[in-house]
């Protein structure tokens, strides 16, 4: 939904400046780009900075702002909803009538028109690759940040008008699998559990790693040779070992599928390293024959010059690398899916690798490489520091889920036992748990580390997903208690309280927040906008009561406002991959 006030202001400012002899010609787009939000609501709703006019008017920006304010008042220039224009230092500030502001957004939300159309239609086809877990390894809390980021970006990009393909790329070949199967066949004495066999394989992998690290030097060499032999058999297609790999691989895939279902995450396509391994090797060999890649001491790579160095693509013994497979995967994306943009959600430690991959794709002639983007994200830490297998403090997702669900059942929903159906209690616990976990992973800028604390993320006050869920449910409760359906015909001109206007302004700016979150690859911007909305709701809840409104007309207007807040919270949470319950 377009912001009618911004466009009206841009047009009015163009008209105002056109009457000034020394002013340049401006386009509506240029005016829109210059409009700002004042840091304090008391200053107005929009601000036009006059710095760029100084060289044309040959005056100080504050003097220009004062002249423009006077001209506005004494001219026929006007803009929809503007009730006050004033100069504050170098800025020309505009205040929108609270009733007009509310009327521009609330009926549209009530009629279901505010969120149904993308901001820009028919944009590029974008593939967002995320999650990328390895089979035979544990799915831990750190993986959750990747999943939350990728899923939120898919939802946000779709909302913003892009055609999105959400993709997963699962690591099902490599040394880590040989290491896990080595321990599984040589040392493990326990039968596989009935459930969560993938997580159990992850525990075996950890045991294998520690056994290798702790072994005496000579014993370690023997163990390492045994692992290499298993890897060689796997790559050679040994029938017995291949059957074991297929069976155990499926255990991990079943675990992943169950985790994604619990989190409400969907992929449009899933790639596997095993499917691009041979093709990647063929691409590199062909590239060397074509002169794109170079042979160096038996290995093949590409010289990306000083900044990026020599990028190794194939080892001298013919062994493939991540780089080998990434080239084949990119070719699949471009050729088979016809994508215009490719976004990789991968940890910050792979930043150099992806710079090299994109540079190599450009050398291979893929124009789409210019629109490839690596979204790096920082580590998830514990309050006591970095997670470590050796330290025994890696939190597996299966363990985290059990712990958070137990906490919610006993501390938040025990009183509902017998009052609600058990199925509703369980599903509500899941929704609150997902809200707490996903919001905790998304509220922080991707470039910054996250300190994971289940206790803090489950708090019902402060910047948490739990708080936002409670804010939404609070409004649902108000509507149920009143027994009145919100009406788009309510008199929005009655919504004059500053706290009511603050809410209307948040609702009007929602689409801008979603757009910025997508274009900057920062779902945290949307998370912050939703938290601001919930915080303003809390203020309005105490000062602008719906139940105790002085008149019936005001009650209907406030109900429409609060309904608009609830619908916007629900839509915003959906874009973050969160579905709030209707009651708590």
C-alpha positions, 0 to 999 in steps of 0.5 A: 500500500502506497504512502499517500502523504509522502507522495502528496508532500513530494508533489507539493514541495516540487510546486513550492520550489518551482516558484523560487527563481534560483531553485533547481528542478526536482523529480518526485522520486528525488523529493521522496528520497529526501523526506525524513522522519523527525527524531521526535514526534513533537517536531512533526511527522515528516521533515525536508532537509534544506542542506542541498538548497544552500548552494542554489539559494546562497543562504544558510539552511535554517534561513531557507527552511524559515523562508519556505515555511513562510511561503507555504503558509502564504501560498496556495500550496497544500498537501493531503492531511498536512495541518501544520508546517514549521521550520526547525533549524535546517529542516522544514517539518510537516505535521499530519492530522491524526484523524486523516492519518488514521483514516488513510490506513485503518479502513484499508486494514479492516477491509483486508487491502493493506497487505494483499498487494506487493509493493512492487510487482513482477520483480526478479526471480530470486533464489535464497539458499539457506539452512545447509545442514550436514547429515551425520552431524547434530542440528544445533542451536547455531543452525537455527539462526541460519534457518530463521534468517533464510525463511524470513527473507523468503517471506519478506522478498515474496511480500515485496513482489519478488518471485522467490525460490527457497532452497536448501543445500544439504551436505551428504558427502565428505570427510565428516561422514567417513568419520561418523561411519568409522566410529559407528562401525568400529566403536559404537556398541549401542543400537540406534534409538527409535526416534531422533536417529539423526541427532544420535549420529551427530553424537557419534560424530562428536565422539569420533572427533574427540577420539581422534583428537585425544588418541596418542600420535601413532594411534591417531595416525592409524585412526586417520588412515582408517577414516581415509580408507572409509572415505575412499570406499564411499567415493568408490561406491563400495556396495556394503558401505554405500548401503550403510551411508544410504540408511544413515543419511536417511536418518538425518534427513528424517530428523531435518524434515521433522525439525523444519515442520516444527519450525514451520519452514518450507523449501521449494527445492533441495540440493544435495552435495552428492548430486553436484560432486561429479558435475563440479569435477567435470566443470573444472576439468573442462574449464582447465581445457578451455583456459579459464582455469589453470593447472598448478602442481597437479591441482586446478584453480583460478588466479583471481589476482592480489585481492582474492588470490589463487582459488583452488578448485580441484586437488592434485589427487582429483578430490573435489572441494566445496568450491568445486561443488559450488560452481556446479550448484550455481550452474544448476541455479542459473540454467535450470531455475532461470534465476536473476539473483542468488542469495546465500545465507552462510556464516561469516567465516565463509566471506572470502570463499563466496567472494572467490566463487562469485569472481570465478562465476564472472570469469566463467561468463555468468552475468548473474554473478553480479547479482549474487549476494552472500549474507554472512551472519555471526556466531550464536554464543552462550552467556559463558562463551563459545559453544564447543564439542570438547567443552560439552556445551553444544546445545542440540536442537532436539535438547533445546526444543525439549527444554523450552517446551517443558518450561512453557508447559510447567511455568506458563500453561500448567493452569490451563490443564483441564481447562483447554484441550491437551492438543491446544496446550501443546500447539500453543506451547509450540507457537510461543516456543517458535516465536521466542526462538525465531525472534531471538535469532532475528532481532539482532543485526545478522553481522552481530553475535547473538548471546543465546539465553532461553530464560531471557527469550521467554520473558513476556516483557522487553524485546522478545518474541514472547512479548509480541505474541502477548501483545497480539493476544491482548488485542484478541482478548479485548475484541472477544470481551467486547463482542463487537466486530471492528468496522471500517466505517468507524469515525477515525477523526476521533482518534486524536490522542498522541498515543493513538496517532503514534499507532496509526503512524506505525501502521502506515510505516509498516510496508516501508519497514518490510521493504527496507528489511528485504533490500538490506537483508536485515529482518532485524529492521522488521523485528524492531518495527514490530517491537516499537508497535507493541511498545506503543500499543502498551502506552495506548492500552493504558491511556486510550481504553477501548472498553471505557471510551467516553462515547460509543463512537470513540469505542468503535474508532479505538477498536478499529485502531487496535484491530489494525495493530493486531492485524499488522502484528500478525502480518509482521510476525508471519513475515518473520516465520511466527504464527501467534496463538489466538489466546494464552 
